Amino acid sequence: MTGLKHILYSIVLLISMLSNAQEAMHNFGTIQIHETAMVGLHLDLINDGSFDQNMGLVGFYSDFGQLTISGAFTPVFFDAEVAVENGLVLQTSLGVNNNGNLITGDIITPRTQSGIYSNFFDNSFYTGESSVSKVYGYAAMTNKDTFVFPVGDDQRLRPLTIVSMATNSLAKCAYFFEDPNNSKTLSAIYSTNKRSSEYMSVSDIEFWRLEGDVPSNVTLSWDGYSNISALGEFISDLKVVGWSKSENHWVNLGNTGVEGGMDYGSITSDLFVPNDYEIITIGGNDDMLETFDTIELDNYYMTPNGDGQNDVLTIEGIEKSPNNSLQIFNRYGALVYSMDNYNGQFNGYSNMENAIQKNSGLETGIYFYIITLNDLRRKHQGYLYISN
């Protein structure tokens, strides 16, 4: 550190220690924090200068009220710590290069637009996320292909996980505990009655807004407030759905993995480009499917060894309902195969990332399947034995 920078750092530290006499720390010039430094701010930060080449730790602390970060330029810290009882309010974005320690109090950003956010760069990470320490507004990642956005509302942590095909130069996410039919925050209507299929349902409880231009799989979770039972009879009925910008209605973004039960769990989508959708949420099969007639189908036996006999699952009468959905589960209840518009494709290999290595043969044993025949308004559960 040069002599001038050392003096500037000393001034920052002195201002921090005299915080009770100050309303804000206002940076007009260039400040750099040494790698061994630990600076605690008990007051607002106004950054109208260069404050983005830092090492060490900068913490924001307050047992009363809120603290605010504002100014013309984004401060970027190596390690940042937040222990602000009533929240750290961002009026300009905040960057973290290494560790963001969320102790208590939310990082609060405007939710009406995504131009201000808490940004995690490159190899950075965070710790301490909880219902009382998260991002209430927009969290972002830079130069990452995988990230869990620690977002939620003012009461609950509602994270979203993204796994992208390539590195994202920037991706942002926020959570809204609102009915998409009448989002007061976004002043928008995303009617749950406008769907690409009459057999699809859409949550009217909550949604996420995700921005990014790289094809990605997204994992959404649900809890006791999500009312998942209204979306499907089984968790295998669930799917990620999104409001398409081009089609102006809800579309099915798929189900490549589902875990948990009706009270708590998670679901992973197919690949999609987030920027193609205004918002995303959890959907399922429409409630009318619960009135489907039950039909008796055979239990099946498969020997997928390539000899041309019993190599694939051929379900009797499937040709009468091309609009169908097949799910296959192992004996532990894990979904190992899922296919819409099934027509004899299952050859003993899983297509689910979360259950077993994708495109790997399933082990010998008993499985059960659920086939929903939408055209015939029928549903059936049966058993399947695979012998390798």
C-alpha positions, 0 to 999 in steps of 0.5 A, a space after each residue: 500500500 502506498 503512503 497516500 493509500 495508507 493515509 486514506 485507509 487511516 481516515 476511513 478507519 477513523 471515520 468508522 470509529 467516530 460513527 456516532 458523530 457522523 451521518 454517513 461516510 462519504 467517499 469522493 476520491 480513491 480508497 483502497 483497503 489493505 488485505 489485513 484490514 478489518 473496517 467496521 461501518 456503523 453508518 451509511 456509505 455514500 460512494 462517489 469515488 473509487 472504492 473497488 480495489 479492496 482486500 481485507 474485510 468491510 462490515 456493516 453493523 447496527 443494532 437499530 434502524 437500517 444502514 444505506 449504501 448509495 452513490 454514483 459508483 458500486 463499492 466492491 469488497 473482498 470480504 463483506 459482513 452484514 449484521 444490520 438488524 433492520 437491513 442494509 438498503 442498497 441504493 447502488 449495487 454492492 459487489 463481493 469478490 470473496 466471502 459475503 457473511 450474512 449474519 443478521 438483517 437482509 440486504 434490501 434492493 428495489 424489487 420494482 427493477 433489477 438495476 440495483 443488486 448484490 453481486 457475487 463475482 467469480 469465485 466468491 461465495 456467501 455464508 449464513 443465509 437464513 430467513 433473517 439474513 438473505 437478499 430481499 430483492 435482487 441478487 446477482 452472479 458474475 462470471 459463474 455457471 453455477 450459483 444458488 441465489 440467496 433470495 427471499 421475501 421479508 419473512 422467508 429464504 426462497 433460494 433459486 439454484 441455476 446450473 448453466 451450460 456456459 459462464 454467465 457474464 451476469 445473471 440476476 434473481 429475485 423472489 416474490 411472494 405474490 399472486 402472478 395474476 396481480 403482482 402489485 410490485 411489478 404492476 403486471 398481470 401474468 394470468 394463470 388462465 393463459 397456458 400453453 396446455 389446458 392440462 397445466 396448472 400454475 401457482 398463484 402463490 409465488 414466483 421468481 424473476 430470473 435474468 440471464 442469457 445462457 441456457 440453464 437448468 433451474 431448481 425451485 423449492 417449495 415449503 408449507 406456504 406454497 400450497 403444492 397440493 393444489 398443483 398435482 396429486 403426486 410430486 411427479 405431476 409438478 413442473 417448472 413453468 414460465 411466462 413466455 415473452 414471445 407467446 404471452 402465456 405460461 409454458 411448461 419448462 419441464 421436470 428433470 428431477 424432483 425431491 421431497 414430499 408435498 410439504 417441502 421439496 424441490 424441482 429442476 427444469 429442463 434447459 431454457 434461456 431465462 431472458 425468454 421468460 418474464 417470471 417462472 414458478 412451479 406448476 403441475 397438472 390441472 385439478 381436473 386430472 384428479 377426477 380421471 377414471 382409473 384403468 387397469 393396465 398390466 404390470 410389466 417385465 423388462 430385460 433391456 439387453 438388446 436381444 429384441 425381446 422386452 427391451 423397451 416398455 410398451 404400454 398397452 393402449 398408449 396410441 389412443 392418448 398421444 397426449 400423455 405423461 409417464 413417470 417411473 420411480 424406484 422402490 425408494 420413491 425417487 423419480 428415475 424417468 419422466 417423459 411427456 407424449 410417451 411412445 415406447 422410448 424407455 429402454 431401462 435407462 434413467 433420464 433424471 439427473 438427481 436420481 442416478 447418473 443420467 443415461 445410465 442403466 437402472 439396476 435390477 429390481 422392482 419399479 412402479 410407474 404412473 401413466 396419465 392419459 390426458 386424451 382419455 382422462 385416465 390415470 393408472 399406476 402399475 409395477 415394472 420389473 427390470 432384469 439386466 
